[in-house]
Each structure stands twice: as C-alpha cells, then as structure tokens.
C-alpha cells in the first residue's frame, strides 16, 4: 500500500469505510453481471476510474459515488453510528 495508507495520515477508520463502500459497489456491479467497462460507459466515466474506486485506494467524491450507484439503479445510503 502507498506510504500514506500505512503511516497514519489516513486513519484506519477512513480506510475501512473506503474499502466497505468499494466492496459494496463492486458486489452490486457483479450481481448485475456488468463489467467495469460497461459500468463506466453507463456512468459516463472511464474504466480506470471504476477500477480505482473498486480497489479502495481511490477517494471518489460523493457525487461520483452517487452517479455510479444510480447508473446501476442503486442508491447511496449513509449510516452514522
């Protein structure tokens, strides 16, 4: 992992949240039998952006996450614990 992930600059809680969102989006894409390329076309972005987002190492904007989710007919719901 990049240095910024292991040296405490980004908290472990933030990393866990990012990975959770990435996994949920990836699982949703796979459940619809979509490739990253097809999802990128549907969302109006590049495949590399979808790949980076799904890796959990990319910090996409909330607007981007909503756009990707909506392109799959999904919604983003945020729960604060």
MOPAC internal coordinates of N, CA, C and O (Angstrom, degrees):
PM7 1SCF
backbone

  N    0.0000 0     0.00 0     0.00 0    0    0    0
  C    1.4265 1     0.00 0     0.00 0    1    0    0
  C    1.5210 1   109.25 1     0.00 0    2    1    0
  O    1.2310 1   120.77 1   -27.92 1    3    2    1
  N    1.3132 1   116.13 1   152.08 1    3    2    1
  C    1.4479 1   119.43 1   178.85 1    5    3    2
  C    1.5192 1   110.57 1   -59.11 1    6    5    3
  O    1.2310 1   121.16 1   -25.20 1    7    6    5
  N    1.3075 1   115.38 1   154.80 1    7    6    5
  C    1.4588 1   121.62 1  -178.54 1    9    7    6
  C    1.5176 1   112.26 1   -52.99 1   10    9    7
  O    1.2310 1   119.70 1   138.85 1   11   10    9
  N    1.3159 1   118.19 1   -41.15 1   11   10    9
  C    1.4652 1   120.81 1  -175.50 1   13   11   10
  C    1.5267 1   112.82 1   -63.78 1   14   13   11
  O    1.2310 1   120.08 1   159.45 1   15   14   13
  N    1.3161 1   117.46 1   -20.55 1   15   14   13
  C    1.4576 1   120.67 1   178.83 1   17   15   14
  C    1.5206 1   111.51 1   -84.09 1   18   17   15
  O    1.2310 1   119.79 1   153.04 1   19   18   17
  N    1.2909 1   118.00 1   -26.96 1   19   18   17
  C    1.4575 1   120.39 1  -175.29 1   21   19   18
  C    1.5262 1   113.31 1  -103.71 1   22   21   19
  O    1.2310 1   119.37 1   172.12 1   23   22   21
  N    1.3037 1   118.80 1    -7.88 1   23   22   21
  C    1.4623 1   119.12 1  -176.86 1   25   23   22
  C    1.5244 1   113.32 1  -101.97 1   26   25   23
  O    1.2310 1   120.40 1  -170.21 1   27   26   25
  N    1.3401 1   116.83 1     9.79 1   27   26   25
  C    1.4469 1   119.85 1   175.01 1   29   27   26
  C    1.5110 1   115.24 1    88.37 1   30   29   27
  O    1.2310 1   119.83 1   178.93 1   31   30   29
  N    1.3201 1   117.94 1    -1.07 1   31   30   29
  C    1.4665 1   119.61 1   178.16 1   33   31   30
  C    1.5177 1   109.93 1   -63.22 1   34   33   31
  O    1.2310 1   120.91 1   139.64 1   35   34   33
  N    1.3160 1   115.87 1   -40.36 1   35   34   33
  C    1.4598 1   121.47 1   175.14 1   37   35   34
  C    1.5223 1   106.49 1  -106.74 1   38   37   35
  O    1.2310 1   120.70 1   -55.49 1   39   38   37
  N    1.3248 1   116.26 1   124.51 1   39   38   37
  C    1.4659 1   119.90 1  -175.05 1   41   39   38
  C    1.5213 1   111.52 1   -64.85 1   42   41   39
  O    1.2310 1   121.47 1   -24.63 1   43   42   41
  N    1.3113 1   114.79 1   155.37 1   43   42   41
  C    1.4627 1   119.39 1   178.26 1   45   43   42
  C    1.5244 1   110.60 1   -64.16 1   46   45   43
  O    1.2310 1   120.08 1   149.26 1   47   46   45
  N    1.3264 1   117.45 1   -30.74 1   47   46   45
  C    1.4654 1   120.82 1   177.25 1   49   47   46
  C    1.5282 1   110.42 1   -65.47 1   50   49   47
  O    1.2310 1   120.24 1   138.50 1   51   50   49
  N    1.3268 1   117.14 1   -41.50 1   51   50   49
  C    1.4657 1   120.91 1   178.69 1   53   51   50
  C    1.5258 1   110.69 1   -66.13 1   54   53   51
  O    1.2310 1   120.70 1   139.77 1   55   54   53
  N    1.3076 1   116.27 1   -40.23 1   55   54   53
  C    1.4662 1   120.19 1   178.60 1   57   55   54
  C    1.5225 1   109.99 1   -63.83 1   58   57   55
  O    1.2310 1   120.27 1   136.21 1   59   58   57
  N    1.3186 1   117.08 1   -43.79 1   59   58   57
  C    1.4670 1   120.94 1   179.52 1   61   59   58
  C    1.5224 1   111.04 1   -63.12 1   62   61   59
  O    1.2310 1   120.01 1   138.13 1   63   62   61
  N    1.3244 1   117.58 1   -41.87 1   63   62   61
  C    1.4652 1   120.93 1   178.88 1   65   63   62
  C    1.5186 1   110.71 1   -63.92 1   66   65   63
  O    1.2310 1   120.68 1   136.72 1   67   66   65
  N    1.3233 1   116.31 1   -43.28 1   67   66   65
  C    1.4649 1   120.76 1  -179.93 1   69   67   66
  C    1.5264 1   110.58 1   -62.44 1   70   69   67
  O    1.2310 1   120.70 1   136.58 1   71   70   69
  N    1.3252 1   116.27 1   -43.42 1   71   70   69
  C    1.4718 1   120.34 1   179.45 1   73   71   70
  C    1.5225 1   111.61 1   -65.99 1   74   73   71
  O    1.2310 1   120.39 1   143.23 1   75   74   73
  N    1.3198 1   116.85 1   -36.77 1   75   74   73
  C    1.4637 1   121.13 1   179.15 1   77   75   74
  C    1.5254 1   110.73 1   -64.21 1   78   77   75
  O    1.2310 1   120.68 1   133.37 1   79   78   77
  N    1.3176 1   116.31 1   -46.63 1   79   78   77
  C    1.4694 1   120.53 1   178.95 1   81   79   78
  C    1.5211 1   109.64 1   -63.23 1   82   81   79
  O    1.2310 1   120.63 1   136.52 1   83   82   81
  N    1.3220 1   116.40 1   -43.48 1   83   82   81
  C    1.4689 1   120.49 1  -179.77 1   85   83   82
  C    1.5263 1   110.49 1   -60.38 1   86   85   83
  O    1.2310 1   120.30 1   136.62 1   87   86   85
  N    1.3292 1   117.04 1   -43.38 1   87   86   85
  C    1.4682 1   120.78 1  -179.91 1   89   87   86
  C    1.5227 1   111.01 1   -65.15 1   90   89   87
  O    1.2310 1   120.32 1   137.84 1   91   90   89
  N    1.3161 1   117.00 1   -42.16 1   91   90   89
  C    1.4650 1   120.16 1   179.79 1   93   91   90
  C    1.5318 1   111.03 1   -62.10 1   94   93   91
  O    1.2310 1   120.36 1   136.65 1   95   94   93
  N    1.3189 1   116.93 1   -43.35 1   95   94   93
  C    1.4648 1   119.77 1   179.63 1   97   95   94
  C    1.5314 1   110.98 1   -67.17 1   98   97   95
  O    1.2310 1   120.59 1   139.33 1   99   98   97
  N    1.3170 1   116.47 1   -40.67 1   99   98   97
  C    1.4626 1   119.87 1   178.65 1  101   99   98
  C    1.5237 1   110.63 1   -64.29 1  102  101   99
  O    1.2310 1   120.49 1   135.48 1  103  102  101
  N    1.3313 1   116.67 1   -44.52 1  103  102  101
  C    1.4632 1   120.71 1   178.71 1  105  103  102
  C    1.5271 1   111.03 1   -61.49 1  106  105  103
  O    1.2310 1   120.26 1   139.56 1  107  106  105
  N    1.3341 1   117.11 1   -40.44 1  107  106  105
  C    1.4695 1   120.72 1   178.51 1  109  107  106
  C    1.5223 1   110.02 1   -63.36 1  110  109  107
  O    1.2310 1   120.51 1   135.93 1  111  110  109
  N    1.3343 1   116.62 1   -44.07 1  111  110  109
  C    1.4712 1   120.53 1   179.47 1  113  111  110
  C    1.5206 1   110.50 1   -60.75 1  114  113  111
  O    1.2310 1   120.73 1   133.74 1  115  114  113
  N    1.3213 1   116.22 1   -46.26 1  115  114  113
  C    1.4617 1   120.12 1  -178.03 1  117  115  114
  C    1.5250 1   111.71 1   -66.88 1  118  117  115
  O    1.2310 1   120.27 1   144.25 1  119  118  117
  N    1.3269 1   117.09 1   -35.75 1  119  118  117
  C    1.4672 1   119.71 1  -179.95 1  121  119  118
  C    1.5313 1   111.13 1   -65.83 1  122  121  119
  O    1.2310 1   120.81 1   155.63 1  123  122  121
  N    1.3250 1   116.05 1   -24.37 1  123  122  121
  C    1.4670 1   121.13 1   177.02 1  125  123  122
  C    1.5285 1   111.98 1   -92.31 1  126  125  123
  O    1.2310 1   120.97 1  -177.79 1  127  126  125
  N    1.3409 1   115.75 1     2.21 1  127  126  125
  C    1.4697 1   122.39 1   179.57 1  129  127  126
  C    1.5223 1   111.54 1    58.70 1  130  129  127
  O    1.2310 1   121.09 1  -137.48 1  131  130  129
  N    1.3364 1   115.53 1    42.52 1  131  130  129
  C    1.4566 1   121.58 1   178.73 1  133  131  130
  C    1.5194 1   109.65 1  -104.51 1  134  133  131
  O    1.2310 1   120.80 1   -38.34 1  135  134  133
  N    1.3102 1   116.07 1   141.66 1  135  134  133
  C    1.4539 1   119.67 1   171.23 1  137  135  134
  C    1.5295 1   108.05 1   -82.66 1  138  137  135
  O    1.2310 1   121.09 1   -15.45 1  139  138  137
  N    1.3106 1   115.51 1   164.55 1  139  138  137
  C    1.4641 1   119.12 1   175.97 1  141  139  138
  C    1.5318 1   110.23 1   -60.52 1  142  141  139
  O    1.2310 1   120.47 1   142.03 1  143  142  141
  N    1.3027 1   116.71 1   -37.97 1  143  142  141
  C    1.4608 1   120.99 1  -179.13 1  145  143  142
  C    1.5278 1   111.31 1   -64.69 1  146  145  143
  O    1.2310 1   120.12 1   135.44 1  147  146  145
  N    1.3208 1   117.37 1   -44.56 1  147  146  145
  C    1.4659 1   120.75 1   179.29 1  149  147  146
  C    1.5248 1   110.16 1   -64.83 1  150  149  147
  O    1.2310 1   120.31 1   136.48 1  151  150  149
  N    1.3299 1   117.01 1   -43.52 1  151  150  149
  C    1.4615 1   119.75 1   178.31 1  153  151  150
  C    1.5281 1   110.75 1   -62.17 1  154  153  151
  O    1.2310 1   120.57 1   138.83 1  155  154  153
  N    1.3077 1   116.52 1   -41.17 1  155  154  153
  C    1.4699 1   120.07 1   177.98 1  157  155  154
  C    1.5225 1   110.69 1   -59.28 1  158  157  155
  O    1.2310 1   120.50 1   135.76 1  159  158  157
  N    1.3292 1   116.66 1   -44.24 1  159  158  157
  C    1.4732 1   120.16 1   177.72 1  161  159  158
  C    1.5198 1   110.76 1   -61.47 1  162  161  159
  O    1.2310 1   120.43 1   136.91 1  163  162  161
  N    1.3228 1   116.77 1   -43.09 1  163  162  161
  C    1.4641 1   120.87 1  -179.68 1  165  163  162
  C    1.5293 1   111.46 1   -63.92 1  166  165  163
  O    1.2310 1   120.59 1   143.95 1  167  166  165
  N    1.3263 1   116.48 1   -36.05 1  167  166  165
  C    1.4612 1   121.68 1  -177.19 1  169  167  166
  C    1.5220 1   112.72 1   -89.13 1  170  169  167
  O    1.2310 1   120.56 1   173.56 1  171  170  169
  N    1.3242 1   116.53 1    -6.44 1  171  170  169
  C    1.4594 1   119.99 1   179.91 1  173  171  170
  C    1.5163 1   113.51 1    71.75 1  174  173  171
  O    1.2310 1   121.21 1  -140.81 1  175  174  173
  N    1.3302 1   115.29 1    39.19 1  175  174  173
  C    1.4585 1   120.02 1   179.60 1  177  175  174
  C    1.5177 1   109.30 1  -136.69 1  178  177  175
  O    1.2310 1   120.50 1     7.44 1  179  178  177
  N    1.3118 1   116.65 1  -172.56 1  179  178  177
  C    1.4648 1   121.33 1   179.25 1  181  179  178
  C    1.5267 1   110.11 1   -95.69 1  182  181  179
  O    1.2310 1   121.04 1   -28.23 1  183  182  181
  N    1.3214 1   115.61 1   151.77 1  183  182  181
  C    1.4586 1   121.73 1   177.18 1  185  183  182
  C    1.5171 1   110.20 1   -57.16 1  186  185  183
  O    1.2310 1   120.10 1   141.89 1  187  186  185
  N    1.3171 1   117.42 1   -38.11 1  187  186  185
  C    1.4598 1   120.34 1  -178.83 1  189  187  186
  C    1.5279 1   111.39 1   -61.35 1  190  189  187
  O    1.2310 1   119.79 1   147.05 1  191  190  189
  N    1.3257 1   118.00 1   -32.95 1  191  190  189
  C    1.4629 1   120.32 1   177.58 1  193  191  190
  C    1.5239 1   111.34 1   -67.92 1  194  193  191
  O    1.2310 1   120.79 1   140.91 1  195  194  193
  N    1.3329 1   116.09 1   -39.09 1  195  194  193
  C    1.4634 1   120.14 1   177.53 1  197  195  194
  C    1.5266 1   109.53 1   -65.89 1  198  197  195
  O    1.2310 1   120.34 1   135.92 1  199  198  197
  N    1.3130 1   116.95 1   -44.08 1  199  198  197
  C    1.4580 1   122.10 1   179.93 1  201  199  198
  C    1.5291 1   110.58 1   -61.37 1  202  201  199
  O    1.2310 1   120.09 1   133.61 1  203  202  201
  N    1.3133 1   117.44 1   -46.39 1  203  202  201
  C    1.4650 1   121.36 1   179.39 1  205  203  202
  C    1.5216 1   110.91 1   -63.23 1  206  205  203
  O    1.2310 1   120.49 1   139.29 1  207  206  205
  N    1.3261 1   116.68 1   -40.71 1  207  206  205
  C    1.4566 1   121.24 1   179.64 1  209  207  206
  C    1.5301 1   109.70 1   -62.88 1  210  209  207
  O    1.2310 1   120.36 1   134.35 1  211  210  209
  N    1.3213 1   116.92 1   -45.65 1  211  210  209
  C    1.4673 1   121.32 1  -178.09 1  213  211  210
  C    1.5210 1   112.56 1   -69.09 1  214  213  211
  O    1.2310 1   119.75 1   159.25 1  215  214  213
  N    1.3089 1   118.08 1   -20.75 1  215  214  213
  C    1.4600 1   120.70 1   179.10 1  217  215  214
  C    1.5246 1   111.86 1   -73.70 1  218  217  215
  O    1.2310 1   120.57 1   160.39 1  219  218  217
  N    1.3400 1   116.52 1   -19.61 1  219  218  217
  C    1.4554 1   120.69 1  -178.15 1  221  219  218
  C    1.5096 1   113.64 1    80.79 1  222  221  219
  O    1.2310 1   120.08 1  -178.73 1  223  222  221
  N    1.3197 1   117.44 1     1.27 1  223  222  221
  C    1.4618 1   121.22 1  -179.35 1  225  223  222
  C    1.5238 1   112.21 1   -99.32 1  226  225  223
  O    1.2310 1   120.69 1   178.38 1  227  226  225
  N    1.3104 1   116.29 1    -1.62 1  227  226  225
  C    1.4563 1   122.66 1  -178.69 1  229  227  226
  C    1.5191 1   107.59 1  -108.42 1  230  229  227
  O    1.2310 1   120.02 1   -41.93 1  231  230  229
  N    1.2912 1   117.56 1   138.07 1  231  230  229
  C    1.4547 1   121.98 1  -178.87 1  233  231  230
  C    1.5256 1   108.84 1  -105.00 1  234  233  231
  O    1.2310 1   120.25 1   -99.23 1  235  234  233
  N    1.3345 1   117.12 1    80.77 1  235  234  233
  C    1.4688 1   119.74 1  -177.19 1  237  235  234
  C    1.5283 1   110.73 1   -71.87 1  238  237  235
  O    1.2310 1   121.29 1   -24.19 1  239  238  237
  N    1.3029 1   115.13 1   155.81 1  239  238  237
  C    1.4621 1   119.54 1   176.70 1  241  239  238
  C    1.5268 1   109.29 1   -71.32 1  242  241  239
  O    1.2310 1   121.19 1   -20.48 1  243  242  241
  N    1.3056 1   115.33 1   159.52 1  243  242  241
  C    1.4616 1   120.54 1   176.18 1  245  243  242
  C    1.5236 1   109.86 1   -61.56 1  246  245  243
  O    1.2310 1   120.39 1   141.03 1  247  246  245
  N    1.3212 1   116.86 1   -38.97 1  247  246  245
  C    1.4680 1   120.43 1   178.32 1  249  247  246
  C    1.5268 1   111.11 1   -59.15 1  250  249  247
  O    1.2310 1   120.46 1   138.43 1  251  250  249
  N    1.3327 1   116.73 1   -41.57 1  251  250  249
  C    1.4662 1   120.66 1   179.31 1  253  251  250
  C    1.5204 1   110.59 1   -66.01 1  254  253  251
  O    1.2310 1   120.33 1   136.27 1  255  254  253
  N    1.3325 1   116.97 1   -43.73 1  255  254  253
  C    1.4633 1   120.54 1   178.92 1  257  255  254
  C    1.5216 1   111.29 1   -60.24 1  258  257  255
  O    1.2310 1   120.45 1   137.04 1  259  258  257
  N    1.3268 1   116.74 1   -42.96 1  259  258  257
  C    1.4693 1   121.14 1   178.52 1  261  259  258
  C    1.5243 1   110.00 1   -63.29 1  262  261  259
  O    1.2310 1   120.49 1   137.31 1  263  262  261
  N    1.3160 1   116.66 1   -42.69 1  263  262  261
  C    1.4691 1   121.21 1  -179.87 1  265  263  262
  C    1.5346 1   111.02 1   -60.98 1  266  265  263
  O    1.2310 1   120.55 1   134.78 1  267  266  265
  N    1.3136 1   116.56 1   -45.22 1  267  266  265
  C    1.4710 1   120.60 1   179.74 1  269  267  266
  C    1.5238 1   110.08 1   -65.94 1  270  269  267
  O    1.2310 1   120.45 1   133.70 1  271  270  269
  N    1.3164 1   116.75 1   -46.30 1  271  270  269
  C    1.4662 1   120.01 1   179.57 1  273  271  270
  C    1.5213 1   111.20 1   -60.51 1  274  273  271
  O    1.2310 1   120.48 1   133.30 1  275  274  273
  N    1.3156 1   116.69 1   -46.70 1  275  274  273
  C    1.4670 1   120.68 1   179.96 1  277  275  274
  C    1.5203 1   112.08 1   -61.66 1  278  277  275
  O    1.2310 1   120.29 1   146.20 1  279  278  277
  N    1.3074 1   117.05 1   -33.80 1  279  278  277
  C    1.4705 1   119.41 1  -179.88 1  281  279  278
  C    1.5307 1   111.09 1   -66.61 1  282  281  279
  O    1.2310 1   120.76 1   160.21 1  283  282  281
  N    1.3494 1   116.16 1   -19.79 1  283  282  281
  C    1.4618 1   120.92 1   176.59 1  285  283  282
  C    1.5281 1   111.40 1   -99.42 1  286  285  283
  O    1.2310 1   120.34 1  -173.80 1  287  286  285
  N    1.3284 1   116.95 1     6.20 1  287  286  285
  C    1.4549 1   120.53 1  -178.03 1  289  287  286
  C    1.5154 1   112.83 1    76.79 1  290  289  287
  O    1.2310 1   120.43 1  -158.50 1  291  290  289
  N    1.3129 1   116.79 1    21.50 1  291  290  289
  C    1.4656 1   123.02 1  -178.20 1  293  291  290
  C    1.5189 1   109.68 1  -111.54 1  294  293  291
  O    1.2310 1   121.48 1   -13.94 1  295  294  293
  N    1.3429 1   114.78 1   166.06 1  295  294  293
  C    1.4583 1   121.71 1   175.87 1  297  295  294
  C    1.5186 1   109.18 1  -121.38 1  298  297  295
  O    1.2310 1   121.12 1   -27.15 1  299  298  297
  N    1.3174 1   115.47 1   152.85 1  299  298  297
  C    1.4535 1   121.37 1   172.45 1  301  299  298
  C    1.5217 1   107.78 1   -93.59 1  302  301  299
  O    1.2310 1   120.68 1   -54.81 1  303  302  301
  N    1.3152 1   116.30 1   125.19 1  303  302  301
  C    1.4621 1   122.27 1   175.67 1  305  303  302
  C    1.5143 1   107.65 1  -121.34 1  306  305  303
  O    1.2310 1   120.70 1   -51.22 1  307  306  305
  N    1.3151 1   116.26 1   128.78 1  307  306  305
  C    1.4608 1   121.22 1  -178.99 1  309  307  306
  C    1.5169 1   108.75 1  -110.67 1  310  309  307
  O    1.2310 1   121.13 1   -50.56 1  311  310  309
  N    1.3150 1   115.45 1   129.44 1  311  310  309
  C    1.4606 1   122.02 1   179.04 1  313  311  310
  C    1.5184 1   108.58 1  -118.58 1  314  313  311
  O    1.2310 1   120.41 1   -54.22 1  315  314  313
  N    1.3066 1   116.82 1   125.78 1  315  314  313
  C    1.4496 1   121.20 1   177.06 1  317  315  314
  C    1.5230 1   108.90 1   -99.98 1  318  317  315
  O    1.2310 1   121.06 1   -53.34 1  319  318  317
  N    1.3087 1   115.58 1   126.66 1  319  318  317
  C    1.4699 1   120.05 1   179.86 1  321  319  318
  C    1.5042 1   110.05 1  -104.12 1  322  321  319
  O    1.2310 1   120.10 1   180.00 1  323  322  321

